[in-house]
Amino acid sequence: MTGANSCPACAAAGEDEEDADSNSVASSYHLKRLFYFAFNLRRNVMHLQTRTIHTGVDKDTAYNSIMTPIYQTSTFRFADIGVTRGYDYTRTSNPTRKALEENIASLEGGAGAIAVATGMAAITTVLHLFRPGDHIICTHDCYGGTDRILRLYQDQFNVQVSYVNLQNPENLETSFRPNTKAMWIETPSNPLLNILDISKLSKAAHARGVLSIVDNTFLSPANQRPFELDADIIVHSTTKYLNGHSDVVGGAVVAKEHSILERLQFLCNALGQGASPFDCWLVLRGIKTLVPRMKLHEENANRVAQFLAGHPAAKRVYYPGLKTHPYHDIALRQQHGFGGMVSFEVAGALPEVNHVLRSVKIFALAESLGGVESLIDHPVSMTHASMNPKLRQEAGITENLIRLSVGLESIEDILDDLNHALDTIAK
Ligand SMILES: Cc1ncc(COP(=O)(O)O)c(C=O)c1O
């Protein structure tokens, strides 16, 4: 039956409903759904740490499994002509993916989310909200991949992009054009960990009818919730802290409003961006430990930043948790934690930088971030190699800059590793 939906759980999920009266199996199915629906409503007001573990995960109405099943199927049997149990084809939607979407949307406090194949898929899907001739203002030290796709949109689709230093919010005012449709920010920025005032910038954007889009990858909702600071869309590479174990690539977009969510869901299906059920399951599992992981990442990163700040071979240290960080006060105000990323400039040139990169043993020389293991990155030759060199220079990403993703190993071993690599330079 596809007519009026008397089951509130099915109605809320936008799903068709079978005729419960004529089918006792369907009837018990709806009873269970109703129970989980009510439970999930309660969960949405629970503390974030509880929601990381519980929200959206009850998809097994057949056996009540505690863990969300991996619905590894491309298609779903129709119950009758025109009647489904809410799913017909996995590109469009899948129960495991939906569990992850509900979970992330709840953590960010949005109307809903889409879970996609990579962080870049998340960014690409958002960019499809815009049309040729639209203008986007982007923070000047955005992630290299964001810069690359924006340039592609500029060249091929006539989307106009201005890269602006938004540390000074007045620069935003002078960058607006009549056709400006979005402001794209990333805070803390990659790799310099500059902090942007999300609330101030979003309010200025809204005054001009411009959307505020925030890449929240570096902090995750455990440490920063941009919707509380007036953002409209949140982008994630779930590859990083949300999953947290460096064993999957994924992305998500969260919308504050239903109207934007519906457009994103349409685009996700039309562009074929959706994440696979298995990857969604991995990310869901990773998220369950997000809060304690983020606490320990921060604890270790703070110790690393303090250590580097006192070491003669480290020239400049970038960590928002340091009182000397130029935007420490904004970080304190808008974040719920300082995160696990630390960048620093080596006192010396490329040979000294290479020495550090080759000497560390616990830190693996690798791109990416946010996993339980410590990683070391040389932005100029690795993550930011594709960035326009002039823009890179202007942003302050120098040849002697190193970025650390501080993991969850014992802090004594982490500090020993860095000490060994840096001491030889200092000597
Ligand atoms: C801030 C930020 N956003 C987006 C991305 C892209 O994510 P993915 O590699 O999952 O496509 C990255 C990747 O490093 C990133 O650091």
The ligand as an SDF file (V2000), in Angstrom:
LIG
                    3D

 16 16  0  0  0  0  0  0  0  0999 V2000
   40.3970   19.2770    5.3150 C   0  0  0  0  0  0  0  0  0  0  0  0
   40.2110   18.2110    4.2860 C   0  0  0  0  0  0  0  0  0  0  0  0
   39.0720   18.1820    3.5800 N   0  0  0  0  0  0  0  0  0  0  0  0
   38.8600   17.2470    2.6260 C   0  0  0  0  0  0  0  0  0  0  0  0
   39.8190   16.2900    2.3400 C   0  0  0  0  0  0  0  0  0  0  0  0
   39.5550   15.2600    1.2670 C   0  0  0  0  0  0  0  0  0  0  0  0
   39.2430   14.0270    1.8360 O   0  0  0  0  0  0  0  0  0  0  0  0
   39.4740   12.6070    1.1230 P   0  0  0  0  0  0  0  0  0  0  0  0
   40.9330   12.3710    1.0460 O   0  0  0  0  0  0  0  0  0  0  0  0
   38.7410   11.6540    1.9910 O   0  0  0  0  0  0  0  0  0  0  0  0
   38.8920   12.6950   -0.2480 O   0  0  0  0  0  0  0  0  0  0  0  0
   41.0020   16.2630    3.0740 C   0  0  0  0  0  0  0  0  0  0  0  0
   42.0260   15.2410    2.8060 C   0  0  0  0  0  0  0  0  0  0  0  0
   43.1140   15.2640    3.3220 O   0  0  0  0  0  0  0  0  0  0  0  0
   41.2120   17.2650    4.0670 C   0  0  0  0  0  0  0  0  0  0  0  0
   42.3320   17.3130    4.7900 O   0  0  0  0  0  0  0  0  0  0  0  0
  1  2  1  0
  2  3  1  0
  2 15  2  0
  3  4  2  0
  4  5  1  0
  5  6  1  0
  5 12  2  0
  6  7  1  0
  7  8  1  0
  8  9  2  0
  8 10  1  0
  8 11  1  0
 12 13  1  0
 12 15  1  0
 13 14  2  0
 15 16  1  0
M  END
$$$$
